[in-house]
Amino acid sequence: MKTINYFFTLLVLGFVLLAMEPQYLICRQMPDSTRLIPVSILYTANNNGYLENCECPGNPLGGLDRRVKLMQQLQMNSSTICLLLDGGDFLSSVGFPEKDDFVLEAYGNMRYDVLALGDQEFANGYSYVVGNLLKRSLPLVSASIEIKGVPNTAIKKYVIKDIQGIRFGITSVISDEPFELMPKDKIQDLKIADVRSCLNNVLKELRQKSDIVILLSHLGYSKDSKCAKESDAPDIIIGAHSQTLLQEPEHQGSSILVHSGKNGEHLGQLDILVDKTTKRIVKYSGQPIPILKDMEIDTAMKSLINRYKTFASTGYKDHTLVAGMNDSPDKTGEYIVKKGDTLWRIAIKIMGDPFQWKQLFEMNKDLIKNAQLIYPDQKIRIRKNSGQNNI
């Protein structure tokens, strides 16, 4: 009886192994190490316009000065070749051109291989996209976005990176869904292609021109999961938009799926081994690395952040942001609402954190009946915590 159970177990195990995708199968007969090419993919997404960690106890993560230093350390301390990829939404969520100029400068200095376009890159409107974003010579990629009056060469549909003879095809897509709540005047010159047909076409082209296909998806975790289970899914999906944080890579369908969370709080690292002969992934591992406030900083990026802080305290505050601000530990005062303001944007300006809009609403419930409806010249109470840096 024990013999029968033993052979039955072996039979079941055999069927399970056959059902697994061979490029991710870690088996006893791994290819000879001389045939393996190690590649490390460092990935980020959903920076949401953040430059610096607020240094406050409740949020000890993030900061571009620490991210850059961590990237440099990972590259210097390893002989593995790295790809630097970002899934989009690196700019502010509600349109904040004064700050986003500094974010663009920062991203230009970080030497990413590919930056995907998210919806937030268009929150400042058409003129900002054409006059600022596209003039930065950033490695922007999107297979599904077309901008009126902008040549197709300005935004590539995909790029191909050759690493020791292995061709990595990298593309990005976004649907029209993330743009639904954006003011129409911001996106009237924007055309978003149908995601399914667009993705099918670009994946078909990349399969012919590359060995490993990476999708920077701005569709959100649930749609990424569905995409991974399609018959011709990408080898790797680096997700964005939904602010999801995956503590380890997920093997779904025939894809490796990763997400790095929100506000630049983590730097994702995905290490893969590629067989030189089959040019397939045979092993992978990885995790999101929290960017802690006690990590080393990059002095050049810190200098950029300090320039912004100086500018924020004097330059772009050309209207009354804070009236009657007192010197108590929790500084309170009055804010005069300007055209285009939302509680979300005011929270960014005053408190350094857009998610503090709820606190603003609670402070002004006697003045604001609907959090979505505030009006120019309306006066509201504000509080700027002493621990905030207004970044």
RANOR-V657780 format. One record per residue. N is the residue number from 0. RES is the residue in one small letter. D_LAST is the distance of its C-alpha to the last C-alpha in Angstrom with 2 decimals. Layout:
N|RES|D_LAST ; N|RES|D_LAST
//
This chain:
0|m|69.42 ; 1|k|66.79 ; 2|t|67.54 ; 3|i|66.95 ; 4|n|63.60 ; 5|y|62.58 ; 6|f|63.41 ; 7|f|61.78 ; 8|t|58.53 ; 9|l|58.73 ; 10|l|59.38 ; 11|v|56.37 ; 12|l|54.14 ; 13|g|55.51 ; 14|f|54.60 ; 15|v|51.03 ; 16|l|50.61 ; 17|l|52.08 ; 18|a|49.66 ; 19|m|46.61 ; 20|e|45.10 ; 21|p|46.62 ; 22|q|43.59 ; 23|y|41.81 ; 24|l|44.96 ; 25|i|44.88 ; 26|c|48.62 ; 27|r|51.05 ; 28|q|51.89 ; 29|m|48.58 ; 30|p|49.05 ; 31|d|49.92 ; 32|s|46.83 ; 33|t|47.83 ; 34|r|47.27 ; 35|l|43.70 ; 36|i|40.62 ; 37|p|37.40 ; 38|v|34.16 ; 39|s|30.66 ; 40|i|28.16 ; 41|l|24.48 ; 42|y|22.59 ; 43|t|19.18 ; 44|a|18.18 ; 45|n|15.86 ; 46|n|12.59 ; 47|n|11.53 ; 48|g|8.99 ; 49|y|6.79 ; 50|l|6.32 ; 51|e|6.08 ; 52|n|7.72 ; 53|c|6.93 ; 54|e|10.43 ; 55|c|11.94 ; 56|p|15.57 ; 57|g|15.41 ; 58|n|13.10 ; 59|p|13.99 ; 60|l|13.50 ; 61|g|11.60 ; 62|g|9.86 ; 63|l|11.38 ; 64|d|12.73 ; 65|r|14.70 ; 66|r|15.69 ; 67|v|17.27 ; 68|k|19.11 ; 69|l|20.39 ; 70|m|21.62 ; 71|q|23.41 ; 72|q|24.99 ; 73|l|26.26 ; 74|q|27.77 ; 75|m|29.32 ; 76|n|30.77 ; 77|s|32.53 ; 78|s|35.28 ; 79|t|34.18 ; 80|i|32.93 ; 81|c|29.44 ; 82|l|28.18 ; 83|l|24.43 ; 84|l|23.73 ; 85|d|20.89 ; 86|g|21.76 ; 87|g|19.47 ; 88|d|16.65 ; 89|f|14.28 ; 90|l|12.88 ; 91|s|11.25 ; 92|s|13.86 ; 93|v|14.71 ; 94|g|14.55 ; 95|f|11.73 ; 96|p|13.55 ; 97|e|11.73 ; 98|k|8.65 ; 99|d|11.21 ; 100|d|13.23 ; 101|f|11.00 ; 102|v|10.96 ; 103|l|14.71 ; 104|e|15.23 ; 105|a|13.73 ; 106|y|15.97 ; 107|g|18.81 ; 108|n|18.72 ; 109|m|18.87 ; 110|r|22.39 ; 111|y|22.54 ; 112|d|26.09 ; 113|v|25.24 ; 114|l|22.32 ; 115|a|23.36 ; 116|l|22.48 ; 117|g|21.04 ; 118|d|21.09 ; 119|q|17.41 ; 120|e|18.19 ; 121|f|20.33 ; 122|a|18.13 ; 123|n|17.93 ; 124|g|21.72 ; 125|y|24.57 ; 126|s|24.14 ; 127|y|20.65 ; 128|v|22.03 ; 129|v|25.05 ; 130|g|23.67 ; 131|n|20.46 ; 132|l|20.26 ; 133|l|23.95 ; 134|k|24.19 ; 135|r|21.99 ; 136|s|24.90 ; 137|l|22.94 ; 138|p|25.29 ; 139|l|24.87 ; 140|v|27.37 ; 141|s|28.53 ; 142|a|32.11 ; 143|s|31.69 ; 144|i|29.71 ; 145|e|31.47 ; 146|i|30.04 ; 147|k|32.52 ; 148|g|33.51 ; 149|v|31.72 ; 150|p|34.16 ; 151|n|34.17 ; 152|t|33.72 ; 153|a|30.12 ; 154|i|29.08 ; 155|k|31.32 ; 156|k|32.80 ; 157|y|32.78 ; 158|v|32.93 ; 159|i|35.35 ; 160|k|34.64 ; 161|d|37.72 ; 162|i|37.46 ; 163|q|40.87 ; 164|g|42.73 ; 165|i|40.68 ; 166|r|39.13 ; 167|f|35.83 ; 168|g|35.36 ; 169|i|31.77 ; 170|t|31.07 ; 171|s|28.66 ; 172|v|29.31 ; 173|i|27.68 ; 174|s|29.63 ; 175|d|29.40 ; 176|e|28.39 ; 177|p|24.55 ; 178|f|25.00 ; 179|e|27.08 ; 180|l|24.48 ; 181|m|23.02 ; 182|p|24.49 ; 183|k|27.67 ; 184|d|27.05 ; 185|k|24.10 ; 186|i|26.40 ; 187|q|29.85 ; 188|d|30.25 ; 189|l|29.33 ; 190|k|32.05 ; 191|i|31.56 ; 192|a|34.62 ; 193|d|36.25 ; 194|v|34.54 ; 195|r|37.76 ; 196|s|39.86 ; 197|c|37.10 ; 198|l|36.35 ; 199|n|40.08 ; 200|n|40.68 ; 201|v|37.96 ; 202|l|38.80 ; 203|k|42.46 ; 204|e|41.76 ; 205|l|39.61 ; 206|r|42.29 ; 207|q|44.69 ; 208|k|42.48 ; 209|s|40.62 ; 210|d|41.31 ; 211|i|38.09 ; 212|v|36.07 ; 213|i|32.35 ; 214|l|30.75 ; 215|l|27.02 ; 216|s|27.28 ; 217|h|24.95 ; 218|l|27.42 ; 219|g|26.18 ; 220|y|27.88 ; 221|s|31.04 ; 222|k|31.90 ; 223|d|31.19 ; 224|s|33.68 ; 225|k|36.24 ; 226|c|35.75 ; 227|a|36.44 ; 228|k|39.78 ; 229|e|40.99 ; 230|s|43.95 ; 231|d|42.22 ; 232|a|38.78 ; 233|p|36.43 ; 234|d|36.74 ; 235|i|33.02 ; 236|i|30.52 ; 237|i|26.80 ; 238|g|25.34 ; 239|a|22.19 ; 240|h|21.26 ; 241|s|22.40 ; 242|q|19.60 ; 243|t|22.61 ; 244|l|22.65 ; 245|l|26.10 ; 246|q|26.91 ; 247|e|29.60 ; 248|p|30.97 ; 249|e|33.27 ; 250|h|36.55 ; 251|q|37.25 ; 252|g|40.23 ; 253|s|40.34 ; 254|s|36.60 ; 255|i|34.08 ; 256|l|31.04 ; 257|v|27.56 ; 258|h|24.14 ; 259|s|20.95 ; 260|g|18.99 ; 261|k|15.53 ; 262|n|11.84 ; 263|g|13.00 ; 264|e|14.18 ; 265|h|17.57 ; 266|l|19.46 ; 267|g|22.78 ; 268|q|25.96 ; 269|l|29.28 ; 270|d|32.30 ; 271|i|35.42 ; 272|l|38.95 ; 273|v|40.79 ; 274|d|44.57 ; 275|k|45.71 ; 276|t|48.85 ; 277|t|47.72 ; 278|k|44.19 ; 279|r|42.87 ; 280|i|40.37 ; 281|v|42.42 ; 282|k|39.83 ; 283|y|36.13 ; 284|s|33.72 ; 285|g|30.01 ; 286|q|27.07 ; 287|p|23.28 ; 288|i|21.95 ; 289|p|19.16 ; 290|i|16.43 ; 291|l|16.62 ; 292|k|14.67 ; 293|d|17.99 ; 294|m|18.47 ; 295|e|18.94 ; 296|i|16.33 ; 297|d|17.13 ; 298|t|17.20 ; 299|a|17.02 ; 300|m|13.80 ; 301|k|12.35 ; 302|s|13.72 ; 303|l|12.07 ; 304|i|8.53 ; 305|n|9.94 ; 306|r|11.37 ; 307|y|8.33 ; 308|k|7.19 ; 309|t|10.86 ; 310|f|11.09 ; 311|a|8.52 ; 312|s|10.61 ; 313|t|13.82 ; 314|g|14.25 ; 315|y|13.20 ; 316|k|13.63 ; 317|d|17.30 ; 318|h|18.08 ; 319|t|17.96 ; 320|l|14.66 ; 321|v|15.75 ; 322|a|19.47 ; 323|g|21.25 ; 324|m|18.34 ; 325|n|20.27 ; 326|d|19.83 ; 327|s|20.55 ; 328|p|18.61 ; 329|d|17.31 ; 330|k|16.54 ; 331|t|18.15 ; 332|g|18.90 ; 333|e|19.67 ; 334|y|17.89 ; 335|i|20.08 ; 336|v|19.71 ; 337|k|19.86 ; 338|k|21.62 ; 339|g|19.78 ; 340|d|17.44 ; 341|t|17.31 ; 342|l|16.18 ; 343|w|13.91 ; 344|r|12.21 ; 345|i|12.27 ; 346|a|10.66 ; 347|i|7.56 ; 348|k|7.74 ; 349|i|8.95 ; 350|m|8.13 ; 351|g|4.88 ; 352|d|7.83 ; 353|p|10.46 ; 354|f|13.18 ; 355|q|13.15 ; 356|w|15.12 ; 357|k|18.18 ; 358|q|17.53 ; 359|l|17.32 ; 360|f|20.52 ; 361|e|22.25 ; 362|m|21.59 ; 363|n|23.17 ; 364|k|25.96 ; 365|d|28.48 ; 366|l|26.83 ; 367|i|25.58 ; 368|k|28.28 ; 369|n|26.66 ; 370|a|22.96 ; 371|q|23.47 ; 372|l|24.99 ; 373|i|23.26 ; 374|y|24.65 ; 375|p|23.91 ; 376|d|24.54 ; 377|q|24.33 ; 378|k|22.96 ; 379|i|21.05 ; 380|r|20.02 ; 381|i|16.46 ; 382|r|15.24 ; 383|k|12.07 ; 384|n|12.58 ; 385|s|12.92 ; 386|g|11.35 ; 387|q|7.81 ; 388|n|5.45 ; 389|n|3.79 ; 390|i|0.00
//
